[in-house]
Amino acid sequence: MKLRTKFILTYVAGIVTGIVSLFVVGLFMEISQATSASNDDVVMFEKPRGIVPGKVFEVMQVLPDGSALATVDDIESENIGTEVLFVGNDSTSYYDGQKINVPSGKVAKHVGTYSYMIRNVIHKTVPVVEIMAE
C-alpha cells in the first residue's frame, strides 16, 4: 500500500473512532443524569400532611418518568397558580394542558415534596399531591 493511501485511511479511521466515542460517552452521561435526577428529587412522607386547596389542576409539563407538574386552575381557590406534582404510575397517564378534576368527596393531599431546577439557576420545591378521600 502506498504511504499516502495508508495516511488517508488512518486519518479517516481516527475521525470515525472519535465520533463513535463521542456518542458513547454522551449516551452514558444521559443515562447517568436520568437515573440520579428522578430518584433524589422526590421525598415522600409517611403520612399525608395536609390538603392543597383547589378542585381543578392544569398539567403544564409531563416529566420523563410519567409524573406531571400542574398548577391550581380553580378560580374559587385562593391558591390559583400554585404548582404541584402528580406522581405518575402504570394506571395513570398525563399530557400537557390536561385538566385534573378532584371528584366531590375527595381532596388533593400533600404527600411529599419535589425539588427541581429551572434553567440551571433557580431551585424550586413543590408539593407532591395525591387525590384521596377526605
TAUR-V923793 format. One record per pair of residues at least 12 apart in sequence whose ideal C-beta (glycine too) atoms are under 8 Angstrom apart, sorted by the first residue. I is the first residue (numbers start at 1). J is the second residue. D is the distance in whole Angstrom. If there is no record, write none. Layout:
I:J:D + I:J:D
This chain:
34:64:7 + 38:63:8 + 38:64:7 + 38:65:5 + 41:114:6 + 41:115:5 + 41:116:6 + 42:67:8 + 42:85:8 + 42:87:7 + 42:112:6 + 42:113:8 + 42:114:5 + 42:128:6 + 43:112:5 + 43:113:5 + 43:114:8 + 43:115:8 + 44:111:6 + 44:112:4 + 44:128:7 + 45:110:8 + 45:111:6 + 45:112:5 + 48:109:4 + 48:110:6 + 48:111:5 + 48:130:7 + 48:132:7 + 49:109:8 + 49:110:5 + 49:111:8 + 50:109:7 + 50:110:5 + 51:107:5 + 51:108:7 + 51:109:6 + 51:110:7 + 52:72:7 + 52:79:7 + 52:82:7 + 52:84:6 + 52:107:8 + 52:108:5 + 52:109:7 + 52:110:6 + 52:127:6 + 52:129:5 + 53:72:7 + 53:74:8 + 53:77:5 + 53:78:6 + 53:79:5 + 54:72:4 + 54:73:8 + 54:74:4 + 54:77:4 + 54:79:6 + 54:80:8 + 54:82:7 + 54:102:7 + 54:108:6 + 55:74:5 + 55:76:8 + 55:77:7 + 55:101:7 + 55:102:5 + 56:72:7 + 56:73:5 + 56:74:4 + 56:99:6 + 56:100:7 + 56:101:6 + 56:102:7 + 57:70:4 + 57:71:7 + 57:72:6 + 57:73:6 + 57:74:8 + 57:84:7 + 57:86:7 + 57:99:7 + 57:100:4 + 57:102:8 + 57:108:7 + 58:70:6 + 58:71:6 + 58:73:4 + 58:97:7 + 58:98:7 + 58:99:6 + 58:100:8 + 59:86:8 + 59:94:5 + 59:95:7 + 59:96:6 + 59:97:6 + 59:98:4 + 59:99:8 + 59:100:7 + 60:83:8 + 60:96:7 + 61:96:7 + 62:88:8 + 62:94:5 + 62:95:6 + 62:96:6 + 63:88:8 + 65:88:6 + 66:88:3 + 66:89:7 + 66:92:8 + 66:93:7 + 66:94:7 + 67:85:6 + 67:86:6 + 67:87:5 + 67:88:4 + 67:94:8 + 67:114:8 + 68:85:7 + 68:86:5 + 68:88:7 + 68:94:4 + 68:98:7 + 68:100:8 + 69:83:6 + 69:84:8 + 69:85:6 + 69:126:7 + 70:83:7 + 70:84:6 + 70:85:8 + 70:86:6 + 70:100:6 + 71:83:5 + 71:84:8 + 72:84:7 + 73:99:7 + 83:124:8 + 83:126:5 + 84:108:7 + 84:126:6 + 84:127:5 + 84:128:7 + 84:129:5 + 85:114:4 + 85:126:6 + 85:127:7 + 85:128:5 + 85:129:7 + 86:100:7 + 86:128:8 + 86:129:6 + 86:130:8 + 87:128:6 + 87:130:7 + 100:131:8 + 102:131:6 + 103:131:8 + 105:133:7 + 105:134:7 + 106:131:5 + 106:132:6 + 106:133:6 + 106:134:7 + 107:131:7 + 107:132:7 + 107:133:8 + 107:134:5 + 108:129:4 + 108:130:7 + 108:131:6 + 108:132:8 + 109:129:6 + 109:130:6 + 109:131:8 + 109:132:5 + 110:127:5 + 110:128:7 + 110:129:6 + 111:128:5 + 111:129:7 + 111:130:5 + 112:127:7 + 112:128:4 + 113:125:5 + 113:126:7 + 113:127:6 + 113:128:6 + 114:126:5 + 114:127:8 + 114:128:5
